Amino acid sequence: MLDLTTNQLAAVPRASLAALRAALLRDAGPAAAAYLQEAGYAGGEALFSSFRTWLAARGAGAPEDLTIDAFERQATEFFREAGWGSLKVGSLHSAVGTLDSDDWAEADPAAALDHPGCQLSTGMFADFFGRVADEPLAVLEVECRSMGDARCRFLIGSAEVMGFVYEELGRGVGYVEAVEGAV
């Protein structure tokens, strides 16, 4: 079992995450997303350190030494054990990774948001997976259960590629086509 105290982690009820997001959206408007992303990014280092320790305790080796399949199995078990939910790791073309979850903790299907709502997770994933890749990465959520989607889908790639995808999305292009245009 993951020991939260030793790993500098804390259990937070899903309802608290939903209430925090709702209050920030209400009081800060569009700036709320940046606040949540910043908070998520700040926690990425501790989360990655916990993952490394968790893997070592299982004799699984270092995160960067795992095969993609082993990494996916270990990461989904770690995130599930930490209370976040399951992850399926994949890719769109060679330049963008995907993380899919049909039970992600930050999502609130009752929220009925107009935009993806897992901003804390996007910041957290940017730091966490950037450490695995040993280079800065950007993360963009393109499907979200808080918007009524069946899953949360996060895209991960270089800042340049993800910036291009973000701009294309703003012009009304679908994310699959935007990724195709980036490679």
C-alpha positions in Angstrom: 0.0 0.0 0.0 1.1 3.5 -0.7 2.1 5.3 2.5 0.8 8.9 1.9 2.6 10.4 4.9 6.1 9.1 4.0 5.6 10.1 0.4 4.7 13.7 1.2 1.2 13.1 -0.2 -2.3 13.7 1.3 -5.6 12.2 0.6 -8.1 14.8 -0.6 -11.8 13.9 -1.2 -13.0 14.1 -4.8 -15.7 16.4 -3.6 -13.1 18.8 -2.3 -11.4 18.9 -5.7 -14.7 19.6 -7.3 -15.6 22.4 -4.8 -12.1 24.0 -5.2 -12.5 24.1 -9.0 -16.0 25.5 -8.8 -15.0 28.2 -6.3 -11.9 29.2 -8.4 -14.0 29.3 -11.6 -16.6 31.4 -9.9 -14.2 33.9 -8.3 -11.3 33.9 -10.7 -12.9 33.1 -14.1 -10.6 31.9 -16.8 -7.5 32.5 -14.6 -8.7 29.5 -12.4 -7.2 27.1 -14.9 -3.7 28.6 -14.6 -3.9 28.5 -10.8 -4.9 24.9 -10.8 -2.2 24.0 -13.4 0.4 25.8 -11.3 -0.6 23.9 -8.2 -0.6 20.6 -10.0 2.9 21.3 -11.5 4.2 22.1 -8.0 3.2 18.7 -6.8 4.6 16.8 -9.7 8.1 16.4 -8.1 6.8 14.9 -4.9 4.5 12.6 -6.9 7.3 11.4 -9.1 9.6 10.8 -6.1 6.8 8.8 -4.6 6.4 6.8 -7.8 10.1 6.1 -7.9 10.1 4.9 -4.2 7.0 2.9 -4.8 8.6 1.1 -7.8 11.8 0.4 -5.9 9.8 -1.1 -3.0 8.3 -3.5 -5.6 11.6 -4.3 -7.2 10.4 -2.8 -10.5 13.4 -0.6 -11.2 13.5 3.1 -12.2 10.6 4.7 -14.1 12.8 5.6 -17.0 14.1 2.1 -17.4 10.7 0.4 -17.8 9.3 -0.7 -21.1 6.2 1.2 -22.3 4.0 -1.7 -21.3 5.6 -2.1 -17.9 5.4 1.6 -17.3 1.7 1.7 -18.2 0.9 -1.2 -15.8 3.0 0.3 -13.0 1.8 3.9 -13.5 -1.9 2.9 -13.6 -1.5 0.8 -10.4 0.3 3.7 -8.7 -2.2 6.3 -9.7 -5.1 4.0 -8.8 -3.5 3.2 -5.4 -3.0 6.9 -4.8 -6.7 7.5 -5.4 -6.4 9.3 -8.8 -7.9 6.5 -11.0 -6.7 4.3 -13.8 -4.6 5.4 -16.8 -4.1 4.0 -20.3 -1.0 5.2 -22.0 -1.0 5.5 -25.7 0.0 7.8 -28.6 -1.3 9.8 -31.5 1.3 9.7 -34.2 4.9 9.8 -32.9 4.9 13.3 -31.4 2.0 13.1 -28.9 1.4 10.8 -26.0 -2.1 10.1 -24.6 -3.3 9.3 -21.2 -6.9 8.1 -21.0 -9.0 7.4 -17.9 -12.7 6.6 -17.5 -12.5 7.1 -13.7 -10.1 10.0 -13.2 -10.6 11.5 -9.7 -10.4 15.2 -10.6 -13.3 14.9 -13.1 -16.8 15.6 -11.9 -19.5 14.3 -14.3 -22.1 16.4 -12.5 -20.2 19.6 -13.2 -21.4 20.0 -16.8 -18.5 22.2 -17.8 -18.0 23.8 -21.2 -14.3 23.1 -21.2 -12.1 20.3 -19.8 -11.8 20.6 -16.0 -8.8 18.6 -14.9 -6.3 21.5 -14.8 -4.7 20.3 -11.6 -3.9 17.0 -13.4 -2.5 18.7 -16.5 0.0 20.6 -14.4 0.8 17.5 -12.4 1.2 15.3 -15.5 3.5 17.9 -17.2 6.0 17.8 -14.3 5.6 14.0 -13.6 6.0 12.9 -17.3 8.6 15.5 -18.0 10.7 13.8 -15.4 10.2 10.5 -17.1 11.2 12.0 -20.4 14.0 14.0 -18.9 12.7 17.1 -20.8 10.0 19.7 -20.4 6.6 18.5 -21.6 3.2 20.2 -22.0 -0.1 18.6 -21.3 -3.5 19.5 -22.7 -6.8 17.8 -21.7 -9.0 17.4 -24.8 -11.8 15.1 -23.5 -13.2 15.4 -19.9 -15.8 13.5 -17.9 -16.6 16.9 -16.4 -17.9 17.9 -19.8 -20.0 14.8 -20.2 -17.3 12.8 -22.2 -17.0 9.1 -21.4 -13.3 9.5 -20.5 -10.7 12.1 -19.7 -8.0 12.3 -22.4 -4.8 14.1 -21.9 -2.3 14.8 -24.7 1.4 15.1 -23.8 4.1 16.5 -26.0 6.7 19.1 -26.4 5.7 22.7 -25.7 6.0 23.5 -29.4 3.8 20.7 -30.6 1.2 21.2 -27.8 1.2 25.0 -28.5 0.4 24.2 -32.1 -2.4 21.8 -31.1 -3.8 24.4 -28.6 -3.9 27.1 -31.3 -5.6 24.7 -33.8 -8.2 23.8 -31.2 -8.9 27.5 -30.7 -9.6 27.7 -34.4 -12.2 24.9 -34.2 -10.0 22.1 -35.5 -10.4 18.7 -33.8 -7.5 17.5 -31.7 -6.8 14.4 -33.9 -6.5 16.7 -37.0 -4.5 19.2 -35.0 -2.0 16.6 -33.9 -1.7 15.4 -37.6 -0.9 18.9 -38.6 1.8 19.2 -35.9 3.8 16.3 -37.2 
